[in-house]
């Protein structure tokens, strides 16, 4: 075989290998791969491990959260994993979870993740979407919303949520709720 054909074949093989690597890096990791990252008695969020799985890992995390058969602590860790993926798909998923979930803990985790991920980049949307949750029956959700709106106010002084926060603070009957909402230290 002539040398130039051999060189051409080798360069083609290298290009195919490189293209396959790109496709693998862009594919969604399997559920078991992601679940392994969510295991462990003394679990901690390790961003490098999640990043190693690729940019579509958030889709698998969303599937795990959406699976009602998933254990609560695994779902909680999956929510924590989502904090590494600031994109519109995650934003929409979290808003849907907050609005439609019947489980209080899921709604709280969705809110915490939304606030952590998007308080800087989507502060105006949060300022308009979150105040109705200050009227929630779930006191823990209310306090988390108050903290999130306070954070939004601090990050973007042009956004005014002080009226809603003041009305919520005035409606609080229990001192512990005032502290939990971040109004007193």
MDTraj code that builds the backbone (N, CA, C; nanometers):
import mdtraj as md
import numpy as np

residues = "UNK UNK UNK UNK UNK UNK UNK UNK UNK UNK UNK UNK UNK UNK UNK UNK UNK UNK UNK UNK UNK UNK UNK UNK UNK UNK UNK UNK UNK UNK UNK UNK UNK UNK UNK UNK UNK UNK UNK UNK UNK UNK UNK UNK UNK UNK UNK UNK UNK UNK UNK UNK UNK UNK UNK UNK UNK UNK UNK UNK UNK UNK UNK UNK UNK UNK UNK UNK UNK UNK UNK UNK UNK UNK UNK UNK UNK UNK UNK UNK UNK UNK UNK UNK UNK UNK UNK UNK UNK UNK UNK UNK UNK UNK UNK UNK UNK UNK UNK UNK UNK UNK UNK UNK UNK UNK UNK UNK UNK UNK UNK UNK UNK UNK UNK UNK UNK UNK UNK UNK UNK UNK UNK UNK UNK UNK UNK UNK UNK UNK UNK UNK UNK UNK UNK UNK UNK UNK UNK UNK UNK UNK UNK UNK UNK UNK UNK UNK UNK UNK UNK UNK UNK UNK UNK UNK UNK UNK UNK UNK UNK UNK UNK UNK UNK UNK UNK UNK UNK UNK UNK UNK UNK UNK UNK UNK UNK UNK UNK UNK UNK UNK UNK UNK UNK".split()
xyz = np.array([
    [0.0849, -0.1175, 0.0000],
    [0.0000, 0.0000, 0.0000],
    [0.0893, 0.1236, 0.0000],
    [0.0618, 0.2161, -0.0891],
    [0.1451, 0.3369, -0.0945],
    [0.1386, 0.4149, 0.0370],
    [0.2442, 0.4832, 0.0674],
    [0.2577, 0.5566, 0.1933],
    [0.1528, 0.6667, 0.2070],
    [0.1214, 0.7350, 0.0982],
    [0.0241, 0.8454, 0.1093],
    [-0.1153, 0.7931, 0.1414],
    [-0.1512, 0.6724, 0.0911],
    [-0.2822, 0.6142, 0.1230],
    [-0.2850, 0.5724, 0.2695],
    [-0.1755, 0.5144, 0.3155],
    [-0.1657, 0.4753, 0.4559],
    [-0.1776, 0.5988, 0.5464],
    [-0.1101, 0.7063, 0.5090],
    [-0.1180, 0.8306, 0.5866],
    [-0.2602, 0.8859, 0.5845],
    [-0.3252, 0.8780, 0.4697],
    [-0.4623, 0.9252, 0.4565],
    [-0.5560, 0.8444, 0.5446],
    [-0.5401, 0.7119, 0.5441],
    [-0.6231, 0.6252, 0.6288],
    [-0.6004, 0.6526, 0.7770],
    [-0.4747, 0.6723, 0.8148],
    [-0.4441, 0.7012, 0.9554],
    [-0.5026, 0.8353, 0.9982],
    [-0.4957, 0.9361, 0.9123],
    [-0.5534, 1.0656, 0.9484],
    [-0.7053, 1.0568, 0.9547],
    [-0.7662, 0.9781, 0.8657],
    [-0.9104, 0.9560, 0.8707],
    [-0.9500, 0.8863, 0.9999],
    [-0.8728, 0.7840, 1.0397],
    [-0.9008, 0.7115, 1.1642],
    [-0.8888, 0.8053, 1.2836],
    [-0.7902, 0.8930, 1.2821],
    [-0.7737, 0.9883, 1.3914],
    [-0.8904, 1.0854, 1.3964],
    [-0.9375, 1.1303, 1.2788],
    [-1.0514, 1.2225, 1.2734],
    [-1.1772, 1.1553, 1.3247],
    [-1.1979, 1.0284, 1.2897],
    [-1.3151, 0.9551, 1.3371],
    [-1.3094, 0.9384, 1.4880],
    [-1.1921, 0.9040, 1.5396],
    [-1.1754, 0.8879, 1.6838],
    [-1.2046, 1.0201, 1.7554],
    [-1.1548, 1.1302, 1.7017],
    [-1.1811, 1.2609, 1.7613],
    [-1.3298, 1.2933, 1.7561],
    [-1.3945, 1.2680, 1.6436],
    [-1.5381, 1.2942, 1.6302],
    [-1.6176, 1.2083, 1.7274],
    [-1.5783, 1.0822, 1.7455],
    [-1.6472, 0.9953, 1.8405],
    [-1.6313, 1.0481, 1.9822],
    [-1.5131, 1.1010, 2.0137],
    [-1.4908, 1.1572, 2.1473],
    [-1.5829, 1.2752, 2.1717],
    [-1.6009, 1.3598, 2.0711],
    [-1.6888, 1.4750, 2.0853],
    [-1.8320, 1.4290, 2.1056],
    [-1.8758, 1.3296, 2.0287],
    [-2.0126, 1.2787, 2.0425],
    [-2.0325, 1.2191, 2.1810],
    [-1.9353, 1.1425, 2.2300],
    [-1.9466, 1.0836, 2.3634],
    [-1.9520, 1.1930, 2.4696],
    [-1.8683, 1.2981, 2.4530],
    [-1.8670, 1.4060, 2.5514],
    [-1.9999, 1.4819, 2.5524],
    [-2.0698, 1.4849, 2.4393],
    [-2.1944, 1.5582, 2.4305],
    [-2.3168, 1.4719, 2.4587],
    [-2.2975, 1.3432, 2.4839],
    [-2.4127, 1.2574, 2.5102],
    [-2.4522, 1.2641, 2.6574],
    [-2.5749, 1.2301, 2.6805],
    [-2.6280, 1.2313, 2.8165],
    [-2.5772, 1.1088, 2.8906],
    [-2.5216, 1.1274, 3.0099],
    [-2.4715, 1.0115, 3.0847],
    [-2.5858, 0.9222, 3.1319],
    [-2.5542, 0.7970, 3.1526],
    [-2.6541, 0.7021, 3.1999],
    [-2.6940, 0.7271, 3.3438],
    [-2.8116, 0.6808, 3.3764],
    [-2.8669, 0.6988, 3.5107],
    [-2.7748, 0.6390, 3.6170],
    [-2.7217, 0.5200, 3.5930],
    [-2.6358, 0.4546, 3.6923],
    [-2.5075, 0.5328, 3.7164],
    [-2.4528, 0.5927, 3.6102],
    [-2.3326, 0.6747, 3.6259],
    [-2.3589, 0.7917, 3.7206],
    [-2.4704, 0.8565, 3.6993],
    [-2.5046, 0.9732, 3.7818],
    [-2.5414, 0.9290, 3.9232],
    [-2.6160, 0.8203, 3.9350],
    [-2.6529, 0.7716, 4.0684],
    [-2.5288, 0.7388, 4.1521],
    [-2.4248, 0.6884, 4.0873],
    [-2.3005, 0.6601, 4.1616],
    [-2.2431, 0.7881, 4.2232],
    [-2.2615, 0.9008, 4.1547],
    [-2.2119, 1.0283, 4.2081],
    [-2.2986, 1.0818, 4.3220],
    [-2.4184, 1.0279, 4.3352],
    [-2.5107, 1.0740, 4.4391],
    [-2.5087, 0.9836, 4.5620],
    [-2.4251, 0.8812, 4.5594],
    [-2.4192, 0.7851, 4.6693],
    [-2.3168, 0.8282, 4.7736],
    [-2.3224, 0.7634, 4.8870],
    [-2.2198, 0.7816, 4.9884],
    [-2.2746, 0.8339, 5.1187],
    [-2.2232, 0.7803, 5.2256],
    [-2.2677, 0.8189, 5.3587],
    [-2.2337, 0.9645, 5.3883],
    [-2.1116, 1.0043, 5.3540],
    [-2.0681, 1.1423, 5.3780],
    [-2.0586, 1.2153, 5.2442],
    [-2.1692, 1.2167, 5.1711],
    [-2.1729, 1.2732, 5.0370],
    [-2.1486, 1.4236, 5.0377],
    [-2.0744, 1.4669, 4.9367],
    [-2.0538, 1.6096, 4.9120],
    [-2.0609, 1.6308, 4.7614],
    [-2.1116, 1.7446, 4.7225],
    [-2.1197, 1.7787, 4.5811],
    [-1.9781, 1.8009, 4.5285],
    [-1.9412, 1.7232, 4.4295],
    [-1.8092, 1.7359, 4.3680],
    [-1.8297, 1.7790, 4.2231],
    [-1.8096, 1.9062, 4.1972],
    [-1.8380, 1.9596, 4.0641],
    [-1.7508, 1.8953, 3.9564],
    [-1.6276, 1.8611, 3.9886],
    [-1.5387, 1.8010, 3.8888],
    [-1.5934, 1.6678, 3.8391],
    [-1.6492, 1.5879, 3.9285],
    [-1.7052, 1.4595, 3.8879],
    [-1.8255, 1.4778, 3.7956],
    [-1.9109, 1.5738, 3.8281],
    [-2.0269, 1.5993, 3.7434],
    [-1.9845, 1.6561, 3.6082],
    [-1.8881, 1.7469, 3.6086],
    [-1.8395, 1.8056, 3.4839],
    [-1.7769, 1.7000, 3.3949],
    [-1.7127, 1.6028, 3.4553],
    [-1.6496, 1.4945, 3.3793],
    [-1.7529, 1.4154, 3.2982],
    [-1.8748, 1.4058, 3.3495],
    [-1.9795, 1.3322, 3.2787],
    [-2.0332, 1.4075, 3.1573],
    [-2.0070, 1.5363, 3.1500],
    [-2.0466, 1.6123, 3.0320],
    [-2.1556, 1.7142, 3.0585],
    [-2.1777, 1.8010, 2.9598],
    [-2.2707, 1.9127, 2.9776],
    [-2.4182, 1.8724, 2.9807],
    [-2.4509, 1.7507, 2.9435],
    [-2.5911, 1.7079, 2.9442],
    [-2.6282, 1.6284, 3.0692],
    [-2.5406, 1.6280, 3.1660],
    [-2.5655, 1.5553, 3.2902],
    [-2.6924, 1.6046, 3.3591],
    [-2.7227, 1.7314, 3.3429],
    [-2.8418, 1.7869, 3.4080],
    [-2.9684, 1.7144, 3.3647],
    [-2.9713, 1.6640, 3.2436],
    [-3.0913, 1.5926, 3.1973],
    [-3.1127, 1.4640, 3.2781],
    [-3.0051, 1.3950, 3.3079],
    [-3.0168, 1.2743, 3.3895],
    [-3.0572, 1.3113, 3.5317],
    [-3.0031, 1.4200, 3.5837],
    [-3.0427, 1.4662, 3.7173],
    [-3.1920, 1.4984, 3.7205],
    [-3.2415, 1.5624, 3.6163],
    [-3.3845, 1.5944, 3.6068],
    [-3.4674, 1.4664, 3.6047],
    [-3.4201, 1.3653, 3.5322],
    [-3.4924, 1.2373, 3.5285],
    [-3.4983, 1.1736, 3.6672],
    [-3.3884, 1.1811, 3.7401],
    [-3.3835, 1.1230, 3.8747],
    [-3.4795, 1.1969, 3.9675],
    [-3.4811, 1.3288, 3.9602],
    [-3.5722, 1.4067, 4.0436],
    [-3.7168, 1.3757, 4.0075],
    [-3.7428, 1.3601, 3.8797],
    [-3.8787, 1.3349, 3.8333],
    [-3.9293, 1.1949, 3.8610],
    [-3.8399, 1.1031, 3.8935],
    [-3.8784, 0.9652, 3.9211],
    [-3.9258, 0.9545, 4.0652],
    [-4.0543, 0.9349, 4.0821],
    [-4.1106, 0.9300, 4.2167],
    [-4.0622, 0.8091, 4.2963],
    [-4.0028, 0.7116, 4.2272],
    [-3.9480, 0.5960, 4.2961],
    [-3.8108, 0.6258, 4.3563],
    [-3.7494, 0.7386, 4.3164],
    [-3.6195, 0.7761, 4.3727],
    [-3.6350, 0.8107, 4.5197],
    [-3.5376, 0.7716, 4.5982],
    [-3.5379, 0.8049, 4.7399],
    [-3.5263, 0.9560, 4.7580],
    [-3.5867, 1.0053, 4.8624],
    [-3.5898, 1.1494, 4.8880],
    [-3.4489, 1.2086, 4.8971],
    [-3.3584, 1.1406, 4.9658],
    [-3.2239, 1.1963, 4.9799],
    [-3.1504, 1.1960, 4.8464],
    [-3.1794, 1.0996, 4.7598],
    [-3.1179, 1.0965, 4.6266],
    [-3.1718, 1.2129, 4.5435],
    [-3.3014, 1.2381, 4.5534],
    [-3.3592, 1.3527, 4.4835],
    [-3.2969, 1.4835, 4.5337],
    [-3.2784, 1.4930, 4.6634],
    [-3.2165, 1.6126, 4.7210],
    [-3.0754, 1.6343, 4.6692],
    [-3.0001, 1.5275, 4.6591],
    [-2.8644, 1.5378, 4.6054],
    [-2.8676, 1.5713, 4.4563],
    [-2.9677, 1.5200, 4.3853],
    [-2.9818, 1.5532, 4.2436],
    [-3.0130, 1.7025, 4.2276],
    [-3.0966, 1.7567, 4.3157],
    [-3.1219, 1.9013, 4.3142],
    [-2.9913, 1.9765, 4.3357],
    [-2.9102, 1.9303, 4.4302],
    [-2.7808, 1.9952, 4.4553],
    [-2.6940, 1.9881, 4.3297],
    [-2.6966, 1.8749, 4.2613],
    [-2.6202, 1.8611, 4.1374],
    [-2.6652, 1.9582, 4.0300],
    [-2.7944, 1.9881, 4.0271],
    [-2.8451, 2.0825, 3.9269],
    [-2.7864, 2.2218, 3.9438],
    [-2.7373, 2.2546, 4.0635],
    [-2.6802, 2.3881, 4.0843],
    [-2.5557, 2.4113, 3.9992],
    [-2.5061, 2.3063, 3.9367],
    [-2.3889, 2.3191, 3.8492],
    [-2.4272, 2.3506, 3.7050],
    [-2.5566, 2.3554, 3.6767],
    [-2.6022, 2.3678, 3.5382],
    [-2.7009, 2.4836, 3.5245],
    [-2.6486, 2.6009, 3.4982],
    [-2.7294, 2.7215, 3.4855],
    [-2.7720, 2.7364, 3.3389],
    [-2.8903, 2.6851, 3.3067],
    [-2.9412, 2.6992, 3.1705],
    [-3.0934, 2.7065, 3.1724],
    [-3.1515, 2.7389, 3.0585],
    [-3.2963, 2.7598, 3.0503],
    [-3.3769, 2.6326, 3.0746],
    [-3.3226, 2.5188, 3.0360],
    [-3.3943, 2.3932, 3.0589],
    [-3.4072, 2.3646, 3.2090],
    [-3.3013, 2.3889, 3.2816],
    [-3.3036, 2.3714, 3.4275],
    [-3.3988, 2.4731, 3.4891],
    [-3.3935, 2.5975, 3.4443],
    [-3.4827, 2.7030, 3.4921],
    [-3.6283, 2.6615, 3.4778],
    [-3.6662, 2.6153, 3.3589],
    [-3.8051, 2.5747, 3.3339],
    [-3.8450, 2.4548, 3.4196],
    [-3.7549, 2.3587, 3.4321],
    [-3.7836, 2.2409, 3.5135],
    [-3.8094, 2.2811, 3.6585],
    [-3.7232, 2.3665, 3.7129],
    [-3.7369, 2.4071, 3.8533],
    [-3.8642, 2.4878, 3.8766],
    [-3.8953, 2.5765, 3.7842],
    [-4.0196, 2.6532, 3.7977],
    [-4.1408, 2.5616, 3.7950],
    [-4.1382, 2.4624, 3.7075],
    [-4.2490, 2.3674, 3.6989],
    [-4.2605, 2.2880, 3.8281],
    [-4.1487, 2.2425, 3.8806],
    [-4.1493, 2.1681, 4.0068],
    [-4.2043, 2.2531, 4.1203],
    [-4.1626, 2.3772, 4.1260],
    [-4.2097, 2.4674, 4.2310],
    [-4.3607, 2.4885, 4.2206],
    [-4.4088, 2.5043, 4.1003],
    [-4.5502, 2.5365, 4.0800],
    [-4.6428, 2.4157, 4.0901],
    [-4.5955, 2.2983, 4.0508],
    [-4.6877, 2.1854, 4.0377],
    [-4.6660, 2.0717, 4.1362],
    [-4.5541, 2.0691, 4.2015],
    [-4.5273, 1.9570, 4.2919],
    [-4.6197, 1.9619, 4.4126],
    [-4.6649, 1.8462, 4.4543],
    [-4.7508, 1.8390, 4.5723],
    [-4.6701, 1.8158, 4.6996],
    [-4.5458, 1.7751, 4.6853],
    [-4.4607, 1.7511, 4.8018],
    [-4.3911, 1.8779, 4.8475],
    [-4.4079, 1.9104, 4.9747],
    [-4.3466, 2.0326, 5.0278],
    [-4.1949, 2.0313, 5.0155],
    [-4.1319, 1.9178, 5.0446],
    [-3.9856, 1.9129, 5.0400],
    [-3.9343, 1.9328, 4.8982],
    [-4.0051, 1.8807, 4.7995],
    [-3.9643, 1.8990, 4.6600],
    [-3.9769, 2.0459, 4.6215],
    [-4.0833, 2.1099, 4.6635],
    [-4.1021, 2.2522, 4.6325],
    [-3.9923, 2.3360, 4.6986],
    [-3.9586, 2.3020, 4.8219],
    [-3.8527, 2.3764, 4.8914],
    [-3.7181, 2.3591, 4.8216],
    [-3.6882, 2.2341, 4.7837],
    [-3.5611, 2.2088, 4.7150],
    [-3.5563, 2.2805, 4.5807],
    [-3.6676, 2.2806, 4.5098],
    [-3.6735, 2.3520, 4.3816],
    [-3.6467, 2.5007, 4.4036],
    [-3.7100, 2.5579, 4.5046],
    [-3.6911, 2.6996, 4.5341],
    [-3.5459, 2.7291, 4.5713],
    [-3.4881, 2.6475, 4.6586],
    [-3.3491, 2.6686, 4.6984],
    [-3.2562, 2.6649, 4.5776],
    [-3.2803, 2.5698, 4.4880],
    [-3.1961, 2.5561, 4.3694],
    [-3.2158, 2.6749, 4.2762],
    [-3.3403, 2.7164, 4.2575],
    [-3.3687, 2.8336, 4.1736],
    [-3.2952, 2.9553, 4.2277],
    [-3.3068, 2.9771, 4.3568],
    [-3.2460, 3.0954, 4.4169],
    [-3.0935, 3.0910, 4.4055],
    [-3.0368, 2.9748, 4.4306],
    [-2.8914, 2.9631, 4.4228],
    [-2.8414, 2.9846, 4.2802],
    [-2.9113, 2.9277, 4.1853],
    [-2.8662, 2.9338, 4.0456],
    [-2.8979, 3.0655, 3.9755],
    [-3.0158, 3.1201, 4.0019],
    [-3.0659, 3.2262, 3.9154],
    [-3.0894, 3.3608, 3.9835],
    [-3.0527, 3.3766, 4.1092],
    [-3.0808, 3.5034, 4.1766],
    [-3.0056, 3.6200, 4.1127],
    [-2.8936, 3.5928, 4.0508],
    [-2.8201, 3.7002, 3.9844],
    [-2.8652, 3.7187, 3.8398],
    [-2.8848, 3.6095, 3.7686],
    [-2.9111, 3.6180, 3.6249],
    [-3.0581, 3.6384, 3.5895],
    [-3.1483, 3.5980, 3.6764],
    [-3.2915, 3.6119, 3.6479],
    [-3.3632, 3.6787, 3.7654],
    [-3.2987, 3.7801, 3.8189],
    [-3.3526, 3.8443, 3.9393],
    [-3.4884, 3.9103, 3.9146],
    [-3.5071, 3.9717, 3.7996],
    [-3.6366, 4.0358, 3.7724],
    [-3.7495, 3.9333, 3.7652],
    [-3.7221, 3.8190, 3.7008],
    [-3.8239, 3.7141, 3.6928],
    [-3.8556, 3.6592, 3.8312],
    [-3.7529, 3.6399, 3.9133],
    [-3.7757, 3.5898, 4.0491],
    [-3.8577, 3.6894, 4.1307],
    [-3.8272, 3.8174, 4.1146],
    [-3.8992, 3.9205, 4.1898],
    [-4.0475, 3.9219, 4.1550],
    [-4.0811, 3.8827, 4.0334],
    [-4.2230, 3.8807, 3.9965],
    [-4.2884, 3.7449, 4.0213],
    [-4.2113, 3.6370, 4.0153],
    [-4.2680, 3.5028, 4.0304],
    [-4.2834, 3.4575, 4.1756],
    [-4.1951, 3.5012, 4.2632],
    [-4.1910, 3.4446, 4.3981],
    [-4.2864, 3.5060, 4.5016],
    [-4.3203, 3.6335, 4.4959],
    [-4.4052, 3.6893, 4.6024],
    [-4.5337, 3.6116, 4.6336],
    [-4.6046, 3.5536, 4.5374],
    [-4.7241, 3.4763, 4.5750],
    [-4.6939, 3.3598, 4.6702],
    [-4.5701, 3.3088, 4.6660],
    [-4.5341, 3.1982, 4.7549],
    [-4.5156, 3.2435, 4.8995],
    [-4.5132, 3.3743, 4.9220],
    [-4.5096, 3.4253, 5.0593],
    [-4.6415, 3.3981, 5.1312],
    [-4.7432, 3.3603, 5.0569],
    [-4.8746, 3.3263, 5.1137],
    [-4.8947, 3.1754, 5.1256],
    [-4.7930, 3.0972, 5.0986],
    [-4.8033, 2.9513, 5.1009],
    [-4.8430, 2.8996, 5.2388],
    [-4.9092, 2.7856, 5.2410],
    [-4.9411, 2.7195, 5.3676],
    [-4.8158, 2.6611, 5.4332],
    [-4.7134, 2.6371, 5.3530],
    [-4.5882, 2.5792, 5.4023],
    [-4.4991, 2.6909, 5.4571],
    [-4.4888, 2.6969, 5.5878],
    [-4.4124, 2.8036, 5.6522],
    [-4.2657, 2.7991, 5.6114],
    [-4.2110, 2.6803, 5.5897],
    [-4.0700, 2.6702, 5.5518],
    [-4.0481, 2.7236, 5.4098],
    [-4.1431, 2.7010, 5.3227],
    [-4.1345, 2.7574, 5.1885],
    [-4.1417, 2.9096, 5.1957],
    [-4.2317, 2.9620, 5.2769],
    [-4.2432, 3.1077, 5.2924],
    [-4.1113, 3.1696, 5.3372],
    [-4.0478, 3.1082, 5.4362],
    [-3.9230, 3.1663, 5.4875],
    [-3.8124, 3.1591, 5.3824],
    [-3.8103, 3.0519, 5.3053],
    [-3.7098, 3.0406, 5.1993],
    [-3.7342, 3.1429, 5.0889],
    [-3.8599, 3.1669, 5.0561],
    [-3.8937, 3.2692, 4.9563],
    [-3.8491, 3.4061, 5.0068],
    [-3.8742, 3.4351, 5.1329],
    [-3.8338, 3.5641, 5.1896],
    [-3.6824, 3.5818, 5.1816],
    [-3.6088, 3.4785, 5.2156],
    [-3.4623, 3.4866, 5.2071],
    [-3.4167, 3.5069, 5.0628],
    [-3.4809, 3.4365, 4.9707],
    [-3.4445, 3.4490, 4.8299],
    [-3.4740, 3.5899, 4.7781],
    [-3.5898, 3.6429, 4.8109],
    [-3.6234, 3.7782, 4.7660],
    [-3.5316, 3.8821, 4.8289],
    [-3.4919, 3.8613, 4.9521],
    [-3.3968, 3.9514, 5.0168],
    [-3.2640, 3.9471, 4.9422],
    [-3.2222, 3.8284, 4.9038],
    [-3.0976, 3.8132, 4.8271],
    [-3.1089, 3.8842, 4.6916],
    [-3.2225, 3.8678, 4.6259],
    [-3.2450, 3.9348, 4.4974],
    [-3.2352, 4.0860, 4.5162],
    [-3.2966, 4.1388, 4.6219],
    [-3.2896, 4.2833, 4.6508],
    [-3.1451, 4.3288, 4.6710],
    [-3.0679, 4.2482, 4.7436],
    [-2.9292, 4.2848, 4.7715],
    [-2.8437, 4.2822, 4.6455],
    [-2.8698, 4.1849, 4.5582],
    [-2.7906, 4.1717, 4.4360],
    [-2.8293, 4.2744, 4.3300],
    [-2.9534, 4.3148, 4.3305],
    [-3.0025, 4.4078, 4.2286],
    [-3.0936, 4.5107, 4.2954],
    [-3.0351, 4.6189, 4.3467],
    [-3.1127, 4.7194, 4.4206],
    [-3.2239, 4.7861, 4.3393],
    [-3.2176, 4.7763, 4.2069],
    [-3.3217, 4.8369, 4.1231],
    [-3.4542, 4.7624, 4.1352],
    [-3.4476, 4.6384, 4.1787],
    [-3.5681, 4.5562, 4.1915],
    [-3.6253, 4.5777, 4.3304],
    [-3.7498, 4.6094, 4.3365],
    [-3.8151, 4.6370, 4.4638],
    [-3.9113, 4.5242, 4.5016],
    [-3.8761, 4.4517, 4.6041],
    [-3.9674, 4.3518, 4.6595],
    [-3.9975, 4.3849, 4.8047],
    [-3.9564, 4.5032, 4.8482],
    [-3.9700, 4.5381, 4.9898],
    [-4.1152, 4.5447, 5.0363],
    [-4.2080, 4.5850, 4.9495],
    [-4.3483, 4.5900, 4.9909],
    [-4.4012, 4.4511, 5.0236],
    [-4.3712, 4.3539, 4.9355],
    [-4.4157, 4.2173, 4.9604],
    [-4.3495, 4.1596, 5.0848],
    [-4.2196, 4.1866, 5.0994],
    [-4.1483, 4.1360, 5.2170],
    [-4.1998, 4.2002, 5.3454],
    [-4.2279, 4.3288, 5.3409],
    [-4.2798, 4.3976, 5.4590],
    [-4.4182, 4.3429, 5.4963],
    [-4.5026, 4.3222, 5.3965],
    [-4.6366, 4.2673, 5.4236],
    [-4.6251, 4.1272, 5.4837],
    [-4.5326, 4.0473, 5.4311],
    [-4.5120, 3.9130, 5.4868],
    [-4.4619, 3.9222, 5.6304],
    [-4.3634, 4.0067, 5.6538],
    [-4.3080, 4.0201, 5.7889],
    [-4.4162, 4.0633, 5.8877],
    [-4.5005, 4.1555, 5.8471],
    [-4.6072, 4.2038, 5.9355],
    [-4.7116, 4.0968, 5.9648],
    [-4.7238, 3.9983, 5.8763],
    [-4.8240, 3.8932, 5.8953],
    [-4.7741, 3.7779, 5.9827],
    [-4.6449, 3.7765, 6.0122],
    [-4.5871, 3.6653, 6.0877],
    [-4.6306, 3.6729, 6.2336],
    [-4.6759, 3.5589, 6.2854],
    [-4.7204, 3.5513, 6.4242],
    [-4.6120, 3.4971, 6.5184],
    [-4.5255, 3.4145, 6.4674],
    [-4.4257, 3.3465, 6.5503],
    [-4.2876, 3.4094, 6.5340],
    [-4.2207, 3.4291, 6.6453],
    [-4.0868, 3.4905, 6.6433],
    [-3.9856, 3.4042, 6.5673],
    [-3.9952, 3.2713, 6.5800],
    [-3.9008, 3.1839, 6.5113],
    [-3.9119, 3.2003, 6.3599],
    [-4.0332, 3.2283, 6.3102],
    [-4.0515, 3.2473, 6.1661],
    [-3.9840, 3.3771, 6.1206],
    [-3.9889, 3.4793, 6.2043],
    [-3.9221, 3.6052, 6.1731],
    [-3.7714, 3.5807, 6.1551],
    [-3.7144, 3.5025, 6.2478],
    [-3.5715, 3.4703, 6.2387],
    [-3.5419, 3.3813, 6.1195],
    [-3.6257, 3.2802, 6.0963],
    [-3.6040, 3.1872, 5.9853],
    [-3.6117, 3.2586, 5.8502],
    [-3.6957, 3.3612, 5.8409],
    [-3.7102, 3.4362, 5.7163],
    [-3.5948, 3.5360, 5.6961],
    [-3.5093, 3.5481, 5.7972],
    [-3.3935, 3.6353, 5.7844],
    [-3.4183, 3.7791, 5.8216],
    [-3.5299, 3.8080, 5.8875],
    [-3.5603, 3.9455, 5.9260],
    [-3.4879, 3.9855, 6.0541],
    [-3.4521, 3.8890, 6.1367],
    [-3.3760, 3.9130, 6.2599],
    [-3.2659, 3.8088, 6.2678],
    [-3.1591, 3.8471, 6.3314],
    [-3.0474, 3.7526, 6.3474],
    [-3.0553, 3.6819, 6.4798],
])
top = md.Topology()
chain = top.add_chain()
for i, resn in enumerate(residues, 1):
    res = top.add_residue(resn, chain, resSeq=i)
    for name in ("N", "CA", "C"):
        top.add_atom(name, md.element.get_by_symbol(name[0]), res)
traj = md.Trajectory(xyz[None], top)
